[in-house]
């Protein structure tokens, strides 16, 4: 059974904040880790942040470290990405993803190949 993600994004100005949400439905007990990835126009999809569904340890890409915060609410089966101090280079299509594989290190959830479930992307546009 495939988990689905719903998300909310938007158009903001540089320096603004935005929070993305991803609601996980279906067999959530099969999910061990989740992450956010993004794809800017003309570029490949890249890792943004990951979190272990149980325990909550996190890992971030250097480009967003200190500005973005990934979190989850297990009771609501919801994944979040709080994005602060947004920059125009953060403009991209953002995807939430989930993994049904248990990895010892949260870092292992930074690879796209570790993810089994993908939500449809949501556009985030940051104007200068």
C-alpha positions in Angstrom: 0.0 0.0 0.0 1.5 3.3 -1.1 1.7 6.2 1.3 0.7 9.5 0.0 2.0 12.9 0.8 0.1 16.2 0.7 2.0 19.4 1.0 1.5 23.2 1.0 4.0 25.6 -0.5 3.9 29.1 -1.8 5.5 32.2 -3.2 7.5 34.3 -0.8 10.2 36.9 -0.7 13.9 36.5 0.3 14.2 36.4 4.0 10.7 35.1 4.6 9.7 31.9 6.2 7.5 29.0 4.9 6.5 25.7 6.3 5.8 22.7 4.2 3.7 19.9 5.5 3.3 16.3 4.3 0.6 14.1 5.5 1.4 10.4 5.4 -1.6 8.1 4.8 -1.7 4.3 4.5 0.6 1.9 6.3 2.7 4.4 8.3 4.1 1.6 10.5 6.2 0.6 7.6 8.0 3.9 7.4 11.3 4.2 9.2 12.7 7.4 7.7 11.4 10.4 5.8 13.0 13.2 3.9 12.6 16.3 1.8 14.2 16.6 -1.6 14.0 19.5 -4.1 14.5 20.0 -7.8 15.3 23.4 -9.2 14.7 24.2 -12.9 17.3 22.6 -15.1 18.9 20.8 -12.2 18.8 17.3 -10.7 16.8 16.6 -7.7 18.8 17.0 -4.5 18.6 16.1 -0.9 17.4 18.7 1.6 16.8 17.1 5.0 15.9 13.7 6.5 14.5 12.4 9.8 14.1 9.1 11.5 10.4 8.4 12.0 11.1 6.9 15.5 13.6 8.8 17.6 13.7 11.9 15.4 17.3 12.2 14.6 17.9 14.5 11.6 20.4 15.3 8.9 20.6 18.3 6.6 22.3 19.4 3.4 24.9 22.0 4.0 23.0 24.5 1.9 20.1 24.6 4.3 21.8 23.8 7.6 20.8 26.4 10.2 17.9 27.7 8.1 15.7 24.7 7.6 14.2 22.4 10.3 12.7 19.0 9.6 10.3 17.6 12.1 7.5 15.1 12.4 4.3 14.6 14.4 3.8 10.9 14.8 0.3 11.3 16.2 -0.7 13.3 13.1 1.4 11.2 10.7 2.7 14.5 9.4 6.2 15.6 8.2 7.2 19.2 8.3 9.9 21.4 6.8 10.2 24.8 8.4 12.2 27.0 6.1 13.5 30.3 7.4 15.7 33.0 5.9 14.7 31.8 2.5 16.9 32.7 -0.5 16.1 32.9 -4.2 18.3 29.8 -4.7 15.9 27.8 -2.5 13.4 28.1 -5.4 12.5 24.6 -6.4 9.9 21.9 -6.5 10.0 20.2 -3.1 9.2 16.6 -2.6 8.5 14.6 0.6 9.5 11.0 0.6 9.4 8.0 2.9 11.5 4.9 3.3 10.3 1.4 4.5 13.9 0.4 5.1 15.6 0.6 8.4 19.0 2.2 8.2 21.3 2.5 11.2 22.4 6.0 10.3 20.1 8.9 9.5 22.6 9.9 6.9 21.5 6.9 4.8 18.2 8.5 4.2 19.9 11.3 2.2 20.0 9.1 -0.9 17.0 9.1 -3.2 17.4 5.4 -3.7 16.6 4.9 0.0 13.1 6.2 -0.5 10.2 4.0 -1.5 7.3 6.5 -1.3 7.1 9.9 -2.9 4.7 12.7 -2.7 3.9 15.0 -5.6 6.1 18.0 -5.6 5.1 21.4 -4.3 6.5 24.6 -5.8 8.3 27.0 -3.6 9.4 30.3 -5.3 11.5 32.8 -3.5 11.7 36.2 -5.1 14.6 38.6 -4.5 
